[in-house]
Amino acid sequence: MKSEQQYIELYNEVNQLIKQKSCEPMNAVRDAAFQVFRAQGFPTQKLERYKYTDVPTAFAPNYGISLNSAAINPSQYIYSISAAPIDIRPYYNKIADAADSITALNTALVHDGILVYVPKNENSDVPIQIDNHLSGNISTMLNRRLLIVLEQGAQATVIINDKGGVHPDDISFLTTQVVEVFCQPNSHLDLYEVEETDKSCSRFSNVYIRAERDSSVRHNSITLTNGLTRNLCDAYLVGENAQLTLNGCVIGSESQHIDNNTLIRHCAPQCQSDQLYKYVLDGHSVGAFAGKILVDKDAQKTTSQETNANLCASPTARMYSQPMLEIYADDVKCNHGSTVGVMDEAALFYMRQRGIPEAEARMLLKNAFMGGVIDQIPLRSLRDRLYVKIEKRFLGEYEKCEACRLCK
């Protein structure tokens, strides 16, 4: 049986139950999304955007599907999608790529989600934090949906934490997540995705961003521990003077697989985008980065910078890097670059000569390498917490600390 066949059969079996648990705007696009998935199946590595991740194999196990939702108590700016205080039809599934099979499968199977809605000129002073804990006694597939709407002049910080939990060694988890972000004129959003799962977890996250005039969006994707991770981010700068920052920080070891794929489309004049992704890979881990900057012919005065820097700390680690530019305007400042290197042995020798143990010296060099990403995080509490976690990760203490339940 092909991987997709079990999901086709699953949808035919449970779609009525899903619709009963859901709401009209989600149900209105559900069957069409399923037909897209049914026609296309899972993307193979022959497809350019998926060339570095074997999607059919990741979806092949027979997962159970979760149709239960954690209760969401409506509070200022946070609601369940099915109980949205606004009409979500102009937003839901409007910028998500309907032709992407992972997005289509998520749209077909998800029955509720979270809405972050900040009205005109309001400011969410306290960061909005969404924690997802994966634990249980059976292998499970979870489908998540997040819709973020910032009206004109609004501001918000949203942090998504994915964490592993207590489960038997033979249990695994598969997560699909689709995030749609709408930033209206002069709004500002900081969005963080922090993954701290384990080798039993496969995670597919697709983020879609629409930035209007004078808006500013900062998106950080941070992978500390995982099994298989595939992150996609498509951003559209549709209003003049929109600004976008995409940053990524990846630590891989053992046989972990981390694939980040981005597309930034400049559709309007005088927009700016900056992109920085850094990887530190050890063991037999595999990293991939493919980032494309697309500048439309009307997007004059575009400024764009794309950088991917990678450190392979093990001779058996592998990194694939593919930065791309596609420019149709003639008055732009765009550049991109990529580096893949190994540990600086001269710097390591220098530090050891001054009495620093080798393990600590390696940790300090790796920490310094990651600093270019972490230092850009304006939220000090998160920045400090990540530095502690990264240091523990490089010292080999992270896994033991996270597995301990004494302080939980």
C-alpha positions in Angstrom: 0.0 0.0 0.0 1.3 3.4 -0.9 1.7 5.8 2.1 -1.2 8.0 0.9 -3.7 5.2 0.6 -4.2 4.8 4.3 -4.9 8.5 4.6 -7.4 8.4 1.8 -9.2 5.5 3.5 -8.9 7.3 6.8 -10.6 10.4 5.5 -13.4 8.5 3.9 -14.0 6.8 7.2 -13.9 9.8 9.6 -14.7 12.9 7.5 -18.3 13.1 8.8 -17.1 12.9 12.4 -14.4 15.6 11.7 -17.1 17.9 10.2 -19.3 17.5 13.2 -16.5 18.6 15.5 -15.5 21.5 13.3 -17.0 24.7 11.9 -18.4 26.0 8.6 -15.3 27.9 7.4 -13.1 24.9 7.9 -15.6 22.4 6.5 -16.1 24.7 3.4 -12.6 23.9 2.1 -12.1 20.4 3.5 -13.4 18.2 0.7 -11.5 20.2 -2.0 -8.3 19.9 0.0 -8.8 16.2 0.2 -9.3 15.9 -3.5 -6.0 17.7 -4.1 -4.2 15.3 -1.8 -5.9 12.3 -3.4 -4.9 13.4 -6.8 -1.3 14.3 -6.0 -0.3 12.0 -3.2 2.7 12.7 -1.1 5.5 14.7 -2.7 8.5 12.6 -3.7 12.1 13.7 -3.8 11.8 14.3 -7.5 9.9 17.5 -6.6 12.4 20.3 -6.2 11.0 21.7 -2.9 11.1 18.2 -1.3 14.3 16.8 -2.7 16.0 16.6 0.7 13.2 14.8 2.7 11.6 11.4 2.1 8.0 12.3 2.8 6.3 9.0 1.8 8.5 7.1 4.2 7.8 9.5 7.1 4.0 9.1 6.6 4.2 5.3 6.0 3.6 4.0 9.6 0.1 3.3 10.6 -0.6 6.2 13.0 -3.8 6.6 15.0 -5.4 10.0 14.5 -6.3 12.3 17.3 -9.8 13.8 17.0 -9.8 15.4 20.5 -8.9 19.0 21.1 -7.5 20.5 24.3 -10.0 23.0 25.7 -9.1 26.5 24.7 -10.5 29.0 27.2 -11.0 32.3 25.3 -8.9 35.1 26.6 -7.6 38.4 25.3 -6.4 37.7 21.7 -6.6 33.9 21.9 -9.5 31.8 20.7 -10.3 28.5 19.1 -10.9 28.8 15.4 -14.4 27.3 15.8 -15.3 30.0 18.3 -13.7 32.9 16.5 -15.0 36.4 17.4 -14.4 37.5 13.8 -15.4 36.2 10.4 -12.3 34.1 9.5 -13.5 33.3 6.0 -11.3 36.1 4.5 -8.3 34.5 6.2 -8.6 30.8 6.7 -6.8 28.8 4.0 -6.4 31.9 1.9 -2.6 32.1 1.7 -1.8 28.5 2.5 -0.5 26.8 -0.7 -3.5 24.7 -1.7 -1.3 22.7 -4.1 1.1 21.5 -1.4 0.1 18.0 -0.4 1.1 18.4 3.3 -1.0 21.5 3.6 -3.9 19.8 1.7 -3.8 16.8 4.0 -3.7 19.0 7.1 -6.7 21.1 5.8 -8.6 17.9 5.2 -8.0 16.3 8.6 -7.8 19.2 11.1 -11.0 19.9 12.9 -10.1 22.9 15.0 -7.2 25.2 15.8 -6.1 28.3 17.5 -6.8 31.9 16.4 -4.6 34.7 17.6 -6.4 37.9 16.8 -5.2 41.4 17.8 -7.5 44.3 16.9 -6.6 47.6 15.4 -3.8 49.5 17.2 -3.8 47.1 20.2 -0.6 45.6 21.7 -0.3 42.2 23.2 2.3 43.2 25.9 2.7 39.6 27.2 4.0 37.0 24.8 1.4 34.5 23.7 2.9 31.0 24.3 1.5 27.8 22.8 2.9 24.6 24.2 2.5 21.3 22.4 3.4 18.2 24.4 3.7 14.8 22.6 3.0 11.9 24.9 0.9 8.8 25.0 0.7 5.0 24.7 -0.1 4.6 21.0 1.6 6.0 17.9 -0.4 9.1 17.0 -0.8 11.6 14.2 -1.7 15.1 15.2 -2.8 17.9 12.8 -2.6 21.5 14.1 -3.8 24.8 12.7 -2.8 28.3 13.8 -4.3 31.5 12.3 -2.7 34.8 13.3 -4.5 38.0 12.3 -3.0 41.4 13.3 -5.1 44.3 12.3 -3.7 47.7 11.4 -1.2 49.0 13.9 -1.4 45.9 16.1 1.6 44.2 17.8 2.1 40.7 19.2 4.7 38.1 20.1 3.8 34.4 19.6 5.9 31.5 20.8 5.2 27.9 19.7 6.9 25.3 21.8 6.9 21.7 20.6 8.1 19.3 23.4 8.4 15.6 23.7 6.8 13.8 26.6 6.7 10.4 28.4 6.0 7.5 26.2 7.2 3.9 25.5 10.2 3.5 23.3 8.2 1.9 20.5 5.8 4.8 20.2 6.2 7.5 17.6 4.4 10.7 16.7 3.7 12.5 13.4 2.7 16.2 13.4 1.5 18.4 10.6 1.1 22.0 11.3 -0.1 24.9 9.1 0.3 28.5 10.2 -1.2 31.4 8.4 -0.1 34.9 9.3 -1.9 38.1 8.2 -0.2 41.4 9.1 -2.2 44.4 8.1 -0.6 47.8 7.5 1.8 49.1 10.2 1.5 45.9 12.3 4.3 44.1 13.9 4.7 40.4 14.7 7.4 38.3 16.3 6.8 34.6 15.7 9.0 31.9 17.3 8.9 28.1 16.7 11.1 26.2 19.2 11.3 22.4 18.8 12.4 20.2 21.7 11.0 16.8 20.7 12.9 13.5 20.4 13.9 10.8 17.9 10.4 9.3 17.9 8.9 12.5 16.4 8.4 13.5 12.8 7.3 17.2 12.3 6.1 18.9 9.2 5.4 22.7 9.7 4.2 25.0 6.9 4.1 28.7 7.7 2.6 31.2 5.3 3.0 35.0 5.9 1.3 38.0 4.2 2.9 41.3 5.1 1.1 44.5 4.0 2.3 48.1 3.8 4.7 49.3 6.6 4.3 46.0 8.5 7.2 44.1 10.1 7.4 40.3 10.7 10.2 38.4 12.4 10.1 34.6 12.3 12.6 32.4 14.1 12.7 28.7 13.7 14.8 26.9 16.3 15.4 23.1 16.4 17.2 21.9 19.5 16.3 18.2 19.5 14.1 16.2 17.1 13.7 13.1 15.0 12.7 14.2 11.5 11.8 17.9 10.9 10.7 19.6 7.7 9.9 23.3 8.0 8.5 25.4 5.2 8.0 29.2 5.2 6.5 31.1 2.4 6.3 34.9 2.9 4.7 37.5 0.6 5.6 41.1 1.0 2.6 42.7 -0.7 2.7 46.3 0.6 5.2 49.0 0.2 7.9 49.2 2.9 7.1 45.8 4.4 9.9 44.2 6.4 10.6 40.6 7.0 13.3 38.7 9.0 13.6 34.9 8.7 16.1 33.3 11.1 16.9 29.7 11.8 19.0 27.9 14.4 19.6 24.1 14.0 21.5 21.6 16.2 21.7 18.1 14.9 23.2 14.9 16.2 22.9 11.1 16.0 20.7 10.5 13.0 18.5 13.6 13.2 17.2 15.1 10.0 16.4 18.8 9.7 15.2 20.4 6.4 14.3 24.1 6.2 12.8 25.4 2.9 11.9 29.1 2.4 10.4 31.3 -0.2 10.3 35.1 0.1 8.4 36.9 -2.6 8.8 40.6 -3.0 5.6 41.8 -4.6 5.8 45.6 -3.8 8.4 48.3 -4.0 10.8 49.3 -1.2 10.5 46.2 0.9 13.3 44.6 2.8 14.0 41.0 3.8 16.8 39.5 5.8 17.4 35.8 6.2 20.0 33.9 8.3 20.0 30.2 9.0 22.8 28.4 10.9 23.3 24.7 11.5 25.7 22.8 13.7 25.6 19.1 12.8 27.2 16.2 14.6 27.1 12.4 14.5 25.3 11.1 11.4 22.8 14.0 11.3 21.6 15.5 8.0 20.7 19.1 7.5 19.2 20.9 4.5 18.5 24.5 3.6 16.9 25.8 0.4 15.9 29.4 0.3 14.6 31.4 -2.6 14.2 35.1 -3.0 11.8 36.1 -5.8 11.6 39.7 -6.8 8.6 40.7 -9.0 9.1 43.2 -11.8 7.2 45.9 -9.9 9.2 45.4 -6.7 11.7 48.1 -7.4 14.0 49.4 -4.6 14.0 45.9 -3.0 16.7 45.1 -0.4 17.3 41.5 0.4 20.1 39.5 2.2 20.2 35.7 2.4 22.8 33.8 4.4 23.2 30.1 5.3 26.2 29.2 7.4 26.9 25.6 8.5 29.3 23.8 10.8 29.8 20.1 10.4 31.3 19.0 13.7 31.5 15.3 12.6 33.0 13.8 9.4 29.8 11.8 9.0 27.4 14.7 9.2 25.9 16.0 5.9 24.6 19.4 4.9 22.8 20.4 1.7 22.6 24.2 1.0 20.8 25.8 -1.9 20.4 29.6 -1.7 18.6 31.1 -4.7 17.8 34.5 -6.3 15.2 35.1 -9.0 15.0 38.8 -9.9 12.7 40.5 -12.4 13.2 44.1 -11.3 16.2 46.2 -12.3 16.7 48.5 -9.2 17.4 46.2 -6.3 20.1 45.3 -3.8 20.0 41.5 -3.3 22.7 39.1 -2.4 23.0 35.6 -1.0 25.7 33.3 0.3 26.4 29.9 1.8 29.2 28.3 3.7 29.9 24.8 5.0 32.9 24.3 7.3 34.4 22.2 10.1 35.6 23.1 13.6 38.3 25.7 13.6 41.2 23.6 14.9 43.5 26.6 15.3 41.0 28.3 17.6 40.4 25.0 19.4 44.2 24.6 19.9 44.5 28.2 21.1 41.8 27.7 23.8 43.2 24.4 25.0 46.7 25.9 25.3 45.1 28.3 27.8 43.7 25.6 30.0 40.2 25.3 28.7 39.1 21.6 28.5 38.4 20.3 25.0 34.7 19.7 25.6 34.2 23.2 27.0 36.3 24.7 24.2 34.2 23.0 21.5 31.0 24.1 23.3 32.2 27.7 23.4 33.0 27.7 19.7 29.7 26.3 18.8 27.9 28.7 21.1 29.7 31.6 19.4 28.7 30.3 16.0 25.0 30.3 17.0 25.2 33.7 18.5 24.6 35.4 15.2 21.0 34.0 15.3 20.2 34.1 19.0 21.5 37.6 19.6 18.9 38.9 17.2 16.0 37.8 19.4 14.7 41.0 21.1 12.8 39.1 23.8 15.5 38.9 26.5 13.9 36.2 28.6 13.6 33.9 25.6 17.1 34.7 24.4 18.6 33.9 27.8 16.7 30.7 28.1 17.8 29.5 24.6 21.4 30.2 25.4 21.2 28.0 28.5 19.5 25.2 26.5 22.0 25.5 23.6 24.9 25.3 26.0 23.5 22.2 27.7 22.8 20.7 24.2 26.4 21.1 23.1 27.7 19.7 26.4 25.6 16.6 26.1 23.6 17.4 29.2 20.4 18.5 27.4 18.9 15.1 26.9 19.4 14.0 30.5 18.0 17.2 31.8 14.9 17.1 29.6 14.2 13.5 30.4 14.4 14.1 34.2 10.9 14.5 35.7 12.0 15.7 39.2 11.7 19.4 38.5 8.6 19.2 36.2 
